[in-house]
Amino acid sequence: MDIIKVILTALLSVVSLFIIAKIMGHKQVAQLDFFDYVSGITIGSIGAELATELEKPYKPLIALCVWGGASLLLNLIAHKLPKTRKYINGTPTILLDGGKLYRANLKKAKLDLSEFMLLCREQGYFDLDEIQVAIFEHNGKVSILPRAANRPATPEDLKITAKATHIGVEVIMDGRIMGENLTRMGRDANWLHKQLQAQDYKDAKAIFLGIYHKEEDKLTLYPNE
């Protein structure tokens, strides 16, 4: 009987966590701000407790709903009342601007010079002279604007007219034809079969991934190895 209770409470935990995670959205798996980070850890801990609580599983379930609801409420407040965002999510902090390091702002961000240098190196900047502005974002990332002389050259800088790039669409995955994607691209299975034969493949089963670029009318195939 205890085994059945464990299974049922574990399933309740899985279902509850899945529903709450779906309601809270993808922000929980993206780069988090402070409250989302704390909320994610706490909800996970409560979910683990719910999975093993045999006597009164409703208690951690209620706590789970309260935490999920609080997170949703704060996100709603931040969305509806922009002025509250600096209190809920925090505000960006300028750490370096025009060659000047702001000691007070580094202290406010709770970063020492070694940590700041590390964050810069992670983005490929080993010399602070290459940086025009460095901003510490509320999610813990440092955004860097390089000096004009150090930024990568663009086609506009080189007076080159660049062609627009477009996203390819998967028409074959793991040897299976993606019929819906083919139809969306205005193609069909007969067209795909002819394309496969033109590239010396018998059928889609020989292909691990096939991507169609409609603007170029080009089918790129990655065969099974």
Secondary structure, 3 states (H helix, E strand, C coil): CHHHHHHHHHHHHHHHHHHHHHHHCHHHHCCCCHHHHHHHHHHHHHHHHHHHCCCCCHHHHHHHHHHHHHHHHHHHHHHHCHHHHHHHCCCCEEEEECCEECHHHHHHCCCCHHHHHHHHHHCCCCCHHHEEEEEECCCCCEEEEECHHHCCCCCCCCCCCCCCCCCCEEEEECCEECHHHHHHCCCCHHHHHHHHHHCCCCCHHHEEEEEEECCCCEEEEEECC
